[in-house]
Amino acid sequence: MPDTTTDPTMVAITRAVSLGREGDRDAARAQLTDLWHTIGPLGDPLHRCTLAHYLADLQPDPAQALAWDIRALDAADSLTDERASAYHPTLAVAGFYPSLHLNLADNYRRLSAFDAARRELDSAREHLGALGQDPYGEMIRTALREVEQAVRAGDTAPRPSAP
């Protein structure tokens, strides 16, 4: 098992995400926002991608979530496999894209931008091959089906299974 505790920024992100998952979404959002100001928009792409991806999940407003998910995708486009695997040897940037595009699709759907949501769903589908046949891959595939169904129905309500 790799030692993922030596990157203090990733440790701080993980702590904040844990707070959110334990129910203190406001504190998690505040901690991640403070970290974003420390990292900055030109900081380490792994840090920016991870932080923005999780901060998007903590936004009550889908427009704000969309802005953070766009930042996460932008950071992923700057991220290299070498940097990702330096943090954890199993990470490859290609595996980030299905979830990133799925989140964008879900945000666009929530904002009634169904054409944009469909484009992001297409992008997510194009990248599904990067996912394994494991619980994470199945979670993304299930969420993709849920978002596709909601788009077809013109449903803008939050998904019950969304983070």
Backbone bond lengths (Angstrom), bond angles and torsions (degrees), N, CA, C in turn:
res aa  C-N    CA-C-N  psi(-1)  N-CA   C-N-CA  omega(-1)  CA-C   N-CA-C  phi
1 M - - - 1.459 - - 1.527 108.84 -
2 P 1.330 117.06 128.50 1.462 119.53 -179.38 1.526 111.04 -70.53
3 D 1.317 115.01 156.11 1.454 120.79 177.47 1.526 108.20 -89.91
4 T 1.321 116.23 100.46 1.460 120.58 179.92 1.533 111.00 -96.71
5 T 1.323 116.37 16.44 1.463 120.26 -178.53 1.524 112.32 -99.82
6 T 1.338 118.00 3.82 1.456 119.48 -176.91 1.527 113.38 -94.41
7 D 1.300 118.20 -2.85 1.459 122.27 176.98 1.525 106.99 -102.28
8 P 1.338 117.73 101.94 1.473 119.64 -173.66 1.534 113.58 -61.10
9 T 1.311 117.43 -30.73 1.471 118.77 179.01 1.518 110.38 -69.60
10 M 1.331 117.21 -43.45 1.462 119.69 178.53 1.527 110.84 -65.95
11 V 1.321 117.19 -35.03 1.469 120.51 176.27 1.526 109.43 -63.42
12 A 1.324 117.74 -43.70 1.472 121.26 179.25 1.524 110.88 -65.12
13 I 1.327 117.54 -39.93 1.471 120.81 177.20 1.523 109.76 -62.41
14 T 1.329 116.51 -45.75 1.466 121.33 -179.68 1.521 111.25 -60.76
15 R 1.321 116.86 -42.07 1.474 120.33 178.41 1.526 110.80 -61.96
16 A 1.317 116.60 -45.24 1.465 120.27 -179.12 1.532 110.48 -64.62
17 V 1.326 117.00 -43.00 1.471 120.71 179.02 1.526 109.56 -60.86
18 S 1.319 116.86 -40.97 1.469 120.58 178.21 1.528 111.17 -60.96
19 L 1.320 117.03 -40.48 1.470 120.53 176.61 1.529 110.54 -57.53
20 G 1.321 115.58 -45.60 1.464 120.17 179.74 1.511 111.80 -62.56
21 R 1.315 116.26 -41.89 1.468 120.13 -179.46 1.520 112.21 -68.98
22 E 1.339 115.60 -24.36 1.468 120.47 177.20 1.524 111.59 -84.17
23 G 1.334 116.90 -2.48 1.455 120.09 175.42 1.516 115.92 111.56
24 D 1.317 118.31 -10.48 1.471 119.87 -179.65 1.531 109.29 -95.17
25 R 1.323 114.66 69.65 1.463 121.10 -175.72 1.531 112.13 -64.38
26 D 1.330 117.50 -36.12 1.466 120.05 -179.35 1.528 111.16 -64.79
27 A 1.331 117.10 -44.98 1.464 120.70 178.91 1.530 110.37 -65.33
28 A 1.318 116.50 -41.06 1.468 120.29 178.51 1.520 110.51 -61.62
29 R 1.336 116.18 -46.36 1.459 120.81 179.80 1.532 110.50 -60.96
30 A 1.323 117.23 -42.32 1.468 121.21 179.92 1.530 111.18 -64.80
31 Q 1.325 117.05 -43.81 1.463 119.99 180.00 1.518 111.57 -64.76
32 L 1.329 116.76 -43.14 1.467 119.58 179.82 1.526 111.35 -67.25
33 T 1.332 116.68 -37.10 1.469 119.64 177.53 1.522 110.22 -64.40
34 D 1.323 117.64 -42.48 1.468 121.00 176.52 1.525 110.77 -60.86
35 L 1.326 116.71 -43.07 1.464 120.34 178.09 1.530 111.19 -62.20
36 W 1.343 116.17 -39.24 1.468 119.85 179.23 1.522 109.74 -58.69
37 H 1.324 116.87 -41.90 1.466 120.20 179.88 1.523 111.25 -65.28
38 T 1.316 116.57 -30.89 1.465 120.86 176.83 1.525 110.97 -73.57
39 I 1.319 117.30 -44.36 1.468 122.23 -178.21 1.518 110.50 -70.09
40 G 1.309 115.78 -46.95 1.461 121.65 -178.99 1.512 112.48 80.18
41 P 1.331 116.66 161.90 1.468 121.55 -176.08 1.524 114.37 -69.06
42 L 1.327 117.20 -8.96 1.467 120.24 178.44 1.520 111.79 -116.24
43 G 1.328 116.73 13.19 1.452 121.07 -179.54 1.520 112.99 -72.55
44 D 1.303 115.70 -172.50 1.460 123.45 -179.25 1.524 109.95 -50.99
45 P 1.336 117.91 123.52 1.465 120.19 -177.64 1.532 114.22 -59.69
46 L 1.330 117.97 -34.15 1.473 119.36 178.01 1.517 109.90 -64.86
47 H 1.317 116.71 -43.65 1.460 120.75 178.65 1.528 110.51 -63.24
48 R 1.330 116.51 -47.36 1.469 120.34 -178.57 1.524 111.72 -62.74
49 C 1.330 116.46 -44.75 1.463 120.65 -178.70 1.524 110.74 -63.03
50 T 1.315 116.43 -49.05 1.459 121.13 -177.94 1.523 111.13 -63.22
51 L 1.317 115.96 -48.53 1.454 120.30 -177.68 1.531 110.86 -63.45
52 A 1.313 117.80 -49.06 1.471 120.78 -178.11 1.525 111.01 -63.22
53 H 1.326 116.74 -39.39 1.468 121.28 179.07 1.532 110.59 -59.46
54 Y 1.317 116.67 -46.79 1.465 119.74 -179.40 1.524 112.15 -75.75
55 L 1.319 117.46 -35.01 1.465 119.54 179.29 1.527 110.48 -65.77
56 A 1.319 117.57 -33.92 1.470 120.85 176.63 1.521 110.33 -58.74
57 D 1.318 117.23 -40.47 1.468 121.30 -178.49 1.524 112.55 -65.44
58 L 1.319 116.58 -19.28 1.463 120.53 -176.66 1.528 112.82 -95.60
59 Q 1.320 117.20 1.10 1.462 120.43 -177.64 1.530 110.82 -85.39
60 P 1.328 117.66 128.17 1.462 119.23 177.07 1.535 112.37 -75.15
61 D 1.311 116.86 -20.50 1.467 122.75 -177.41 1.528 109.42 -101.90
62 P 1.344 118.73 122.52 1.462 119.87 -178.17 1.534 113.69 -61.74
63 A 1.314 118.38 -27.29 1.468 119.91 176.99 1.528 110.33 -67.57
64 Q 1.325 116.49 -40.59 1.469 119.84 176.67 1.531 110.54 -68.20
65 A 1.330 116.86 -39.84 1.470 120.26 176.62 1.519 110.03 -60.39
66 L 1.319 116.95 -41.86 1.460 121.27 178.67 1.524 110.90 -59.68
67 A 1.323 116.80 -45.09 1.471 119.95 179.88 1.528 111.11 -59.25
68 W 1.330 116.72 -42.55 1.466 119.85 179.43 1.522 111.38 -69.95
69 D 1.325 117.61 -37.07 1.461 119.46 178.25 1.528 111.75 -68.18
70 I 1.309 117.49 -32.90 1.470 120.31 174.34 1.521 109.64 -64.96
71 R 1.324 117.08 -41.16 1.472 120.53 176.63 1.532 110.74 -61.52
72 A 1.327 116.39 -40.23 1.469 119.98 179.75 1.526 110.62 -64.15
73 L 1.323 117.23 -43.87 1.466 120.69 178.58 1.524 110.85 -64.46
74 D 1.315 116.90 -42.31 1.461 121.00 177.58 1.527 111.15 -59.29
75 A 1.318 116.46 -42.87 1.466 120.51 178.77 1.526 110.71 -66.28
76 A 1.324 117.39 -39.86 1.474 120.39 178.45 1.524 110.40 -61.15
77 D 1.321 116.68 -36.40 1.466 120.15 178.87 1.530 111.94 -65.70
78 S 1.326 117.28 -20.14 1.468 122.10 177.33 1.526 112.56 -96.47
79 L 1.309 116.45 -9.61 1.461 122.12 -174.65 1.527 110.66 -84.03
80 T 1.310 115.88 141.48 1.464 121.08 177.12 1.523 109.68 -107.54
81 D 1.325 114.73 155.55 1.468 119.10 175.03 1.520 110.30 -60.89
82 E 1.318 116.55 -35.54 1.464 120.05 179.50 1.534 110.77 -59.55
83 R 1.336 116.98 -45.20 1.465 119.96 179.66 1.525 110.56 -67.35
84 A 1.341 116.60 -43.94 1.469 119.73 -179.26 1.523 110.87 -61.60
85 S 1.327 117.02 -45.22 1.466 119.68 -177.37 1.523 112.18 -74.59
86 A 1.333 117.70 -18.51 1.465 119.61 173.60 1.528 109.97 -67.07
87 Y 1.318 115.91 -32.42 1.462 119.72 176.42 1.526 110.60 -77.25
88 H 1.333 115.81 -46.02 1.465 121.07 178.90 1.524 107.69 -149.12
89 P 1.337 118.32 123.25 1.465 120.62 -172.57 1.527 115.66 -61.68
90 T 1.318 118.09 -16.61 1.465 119.35 -179.94 1.525 112.64 -89.34
91 L 1.316 117.81 -6.48 1.466 119.75 -176.80 1.520 111.77 -81.58
92 A 1.323 114.99 135.07 1.463 123.08 172.03 1.524 106.51 -134.86
93 V 1.302 116.06 138.47 1.462 120.86 -175.83 1.525 111.61 -57.86
94 A 1.311 117.98 -36.28 1.472 120.71 -179.02 1.526 111.76 -55.90
95 G 1.311 117.34 -31.73 1.454 121.13 179.78 1.518 114.21 -72.28
96 F 1.324 117.17 -13.19 1.467 120.86 178.88 1.531 111.37 -79.13
97 Y 1.331 116.27 -32.47 1.459 120.92 -169.00 1.532 115.96 -64.43
98 P 1.322 121.10 -38.50 1.467 117.50 178.83 1.534 112.35 -57.74
99 S 1.314 116.83 -45.22 1.459 120.74 -179.70 1.527 111.73 -68.75
100 L 1.326 116.82 -41.03 1.462 119.67 -179.08 1.528 111.08 -62.88
101 H 1.321 117.05 -45.64 1.469 120.05 178.94 1.530 111.32 -69.17
102 L 1.305 117.09 -36.24 1.465 120.97 176.80 1.525 110.34 -60.74
103 N 1.323 116.87 -44.98 1.465 119.94 179.80 1.525 111.22 -63.02
104 L 1.336 116.12 -40.88 1.464 118.82 176.73 1.525 110.17 -61.45
105 A 1.322 117.23 -44.27 1.469 121.13 179.10 1.519 110.57 -58.83
106 D 1.314 116.28 -44.03 1.460 119.51 -178.35 1.529 110.87 -65.17
107 N 1.327 117.43 -39.77 1.462 120.25 177.94 1.527 111.48 -65.30
108 Y 1.319 116.70 -45.26 1.465 119.56 178.11 1.532 110.57 -60.37
109 R 1.327 115.94 -41.70 1.470 120.55 177.85 1.516 110.31 -59.19
110 R 1.315 117.18 -46.47 1.464 121.18 -179.37 1.520 111.73 -62.27
111 L 1.344 116.11 -25.78 1.463 121.44 179.02 1.527 112.53 -94.07
112 S 1.330 117.22 9.42 1.470 124.33 -179.17 1.524 113.34 65.90
113 A 1.305 118.40 20.75 1.466 122.91 176.49 1.529 107.34 -95.75
114 F 1.329 115.82 71.29 1.461 121.52 -170.28 1.531 113.22 -67.94
115 D 1.333 118.63 -33.78 1.467 119.73 177.47 1.529 110.35 -64.87
116 A 1.323 116.63 -43.79 1.465 120.61 177.33 1.528 109.78 -63.69
117 A 1.315 116.95 -38.88 1.468 120.68 178.56 1.524 110.26 -61.71
118 R 1.326 117.07 -43.27 1.471 120.42 179.04 1.529 111.12 -62.61
119 R 1.315 117.37 -40.96 1.480 119.74 178.26 1.529 110.59 -61.24
120 E 1.323 116.71 -42.26 1.470 119.98 179.81 1.528 110.84 -69.26
121 L 1.322 117.54 -35.78 1.461 120.07 175.49 1.527 110.32 -62.78
122 D 1.339 117.00 -40.63 1.466 120.36 176.08 1.523 110.75 -60.54
123 S 1.336 116.42 -42.91 1.470 120.06 178.77 1.524 110.94 -64.73
124 A 1.314 116.97 -41.46 1.471 120.19 178.10 1.519 110.10 -60.52
125 R 1.342 116.21 -45.42 1.465 120.58 179.50 1.529 111.49 -60.75
126 E 1.327 116.98 -40.13 1.470 121.06 179.61 1.528 111.91 -60.11
127 H 1.315 117.06 -26.68 1.466 121.20 -176.31 1.530 113.99 -100.97
128 L 1.323 118.00 0.12 1.470 120.37 -176.49 1.529 112.97 -59.88
129 G 1.317 117.89 -28.05 1.458 120.77 -179.83 1.523 113.36 -60.98
130 A 1.325 117.26 -18.53 1.463 120.89 178.84 1.528 112.12 -77.32
131 L 1.339 116.37 -11.67 1.463 119.71 -178.30 1.519 111.12 -93.06
132 G 1.296 114.97 147.03 1.455 120.53 177.13 1.515 111.39 -81.77
133 Q 1.317 114.49 173.29 1.464 121.78 174.10 1.523 107.01 -91.79
134 D 1.313 115.21 65.92 1.461 122.21 -176.90 1.528 108.44 -132.04
135 P 1.328 118.06 177.85 1.473 119.31 -177.90 1.533 113.56 -57.53
136 Y 1.337 117.79 -38.53 1.464 119.33 178.96 1.528 110.71 -64.87
137 G 1.322 117.09 -47.34 1.461 120.99 178.88 1.515 111.40 -59.53
138 E 1.319 117.13 -41.42 1.462 120.49 179.35 1.524 110.93 -67.88
139 M 1.326 117.69 -36.92 1.466 120.77 177.71 1.536 110.06 -60.96
140 I 1.328 116.74 -43.64 1.468 120.56 -179.80 1.527 109.91 -66.94
141 R 1.313 117.66 -43.38 1.471 120.83 179.43 1.537 111.35 -62.68
142 T 1.322 116.57 -40.17 1.463 120.87 178.15 1.525 110.19 -64.84
143 A 1.323 117.16 -45.61 1.466 120.97 179.15 1.529 110.45 -62.93
144 L 1.323 116.89 -37.55 1.465 120.66 177.72 1.532 110.06 -60.27
145 R 1.321 116.40 -45.79 1.472 119.94 178.19 1.533 110.99 -62.44
146 E 1.325 117.33 -40.29 1.466 120.93 179.29 1.524 111.18 -63.12
147 V 1.336 116.89 -43.81 1.460 120.23 -179.22 1.532 110.07 -68.47
148 E 1.328 116.72 -41.20 1.472 119.70 176.96 1.533 110.57 -57.82
149 Q 1.313 116.29 -45.16 1.468 120.88 -179.89 1.529 110.14 -63.12
150 A 1.313 117.47 -43.06 1.464 120.93 179.93 1.529 110.98 -65.10
151 V 1.328 117.42 -39.22 1.469 120.63 177.76 1.527 109.77 -63.08
152 R 1.330 116.64 -46.83 1.474 120.12 178.53 1.527 111.35 -57.78
153 A 1.321 116.84 -36.59 1.466 121.92 -178.33 1.530 112.45 -83.66
154 G 1.326 117.65 -7.81 1.462 119.87 -176.50 1.523 112.37 68.91
155 D 1.325 115.97 26.99 1.464 123.15 -176.28 1.524 109.68 -86.92
156 T 1.334 116.87 126.40 1.457 121.30 179.27 1.531 112.96 -108.58
157 A 1.320 117.05 4.50 1.462 121.10 -179.42 1.524 110.74 -71.17
158 P 1.343 116.82 149.09 1.466 118.82 175.10 1.519 110.30 -58.96
159 R 1.330 115.69 142.85 1.469 119.89 176.98 1.520 109.12 -74.13
160 P 1.319 118.36 136.46 1.471 120.26 177.69 1.526 112.76 -58.36
161 S 1.334 117.78 -31.45 1.459 119.77 -177.63 1.523 113.38 -90.54
162 A 1.332 117.66 0.82 1.477 120.20 -179.57 1.521 109.62 -68.74
163 P 1.351 115.31 148.53 1.472 117.57 179.31 1.521 112.57 -62.47
